[in-house]
Amino acid sequence: MLYHLLWEGLYPYRSEWEALSVLNVFQYITLRTAIASVTALGISLLLGPWLIRKLRDFQIGQNIREEGPRSHQAKAGTPTMGGVLIVVSIVVSTALWIDLTNPFGWVLVGATLAFGVIGFTDDYIKIVRRRSLGLRGYAKMGLQVATATLVGVVLLRLTDQGLFSTRLTVPFFKTFTPDLVWNLPVLAWLGAIPFLIFVALVIVGSSNAVNLTDGLDGLAIGCVLVASGALTMLTYVTGHVDFAAYLDLQYIEHVAEMTVFCGALFGASMGFLWYNAHPAEVFMGDVGSLALGGAIGTIAVVIRQELLLISIGGIFVVEALSVMIQVVSFKLRGKRVFRMAPIHHHYELLGWTESKVIIRFWIAALLFALFSLSTLKLR
């Protein structure tokens, strides 16, 4: 909104008032990305204390699983659902500084809000029923798949308008960009099913992977901070014709504006980490983890870097895989591979302090992100 006010509303009158010429800087995406990041950070820092007080007043505290590490029982009652602060910071900051006529902005904001609502519902049920389980698994997964599929349908409509590409970018390959929409001679609409399935897998998988990582103070939000920084750079170069050509990336013209959203995501993550760092004053809850994971997955789909997301969010992938391995091993062999899953609890039970697990996982997340960015020229 401020972008339209300053750039489209006031800048045209620069001939009448020379001072308005300075508003020319607001056309630059890099500046608005930085401002969006600072805005989201400011909103988080300003509203954080108020939200924490309100959560305490309403006795919205975390219920700790009985089967979890014993050391976590002391965290029972810590305010949760703090992810509301993250979502609000992202959405408000994005709305202020993005070009609201850009359809991809609505896709990202809509996906973030939708996954946030699913997480909010899950958290609300947990609190009302005073138990660590919220929505039933099939209901939660069904809502996530429906939301991700809707994102895919919207992107297909944008493809029809020539604004989007359904071709997949494959790391390390310059020319191998398979189209996920198949050209079928009959029942052409069936050709879009592979794309929709793929989009659902990426977004839902990302959302749940972040959710599984959210088990220690600051662990998930710190990894999101690193991933969002890498995605900010990727989004910018994907929407920049010269950089995209130099790096052999698919150039998607209107995607560059999404860098503003990524900046807001980065700033909101920094702001929440201020209160979520060990020992945490507030937990994000599913409203935060599902929204963040959904946002990250949707960004990857929009910029056609779904495969690279595997390494950008390497820690999230490792956390999710550890749970799947543990479940499969126990069902097939009756034995556990890890002392406890997700894997961050395994290291806790090995004797690592919580702070050590968090910092080391942050370092690993940074290495994953740096490796991902380094692959852009290895083609």
ABEGO torsion letter per residue (X at the ends): XAAAAAAAAAAAAAAABAAAAAAAAAABAAAAAAAAAAAAAAAAAAAAAAAAAAAAAAGBBBBBBAABBAAAAAABGBBBGAAAAAAAAAAAAAAAABBAABAAAAAAAAAAAAAAAAAAAAAAAAAAAGBABBBBAAAAAAAAAAAAAAAAAAAAAAAAAGABBABBBBBGBAABBBBABBBBABGAAAAAAAAAAAAAAAAAAAAAAAAAABABBGAAAAAAAAAAAAAAAAAAAAABAAAAAAAGBBBBAAAAAAAAAAAAAAAAAAAAAAAABOBBABBAEAAAAAAAAAAAAAAAAAAGAAAAAAAAAAAAAAAAAAAAAAAAAAAAAGBBABABOBAAAAAAAAGBBAAAAAAAAAAAAAAAAAAAAAAAABX
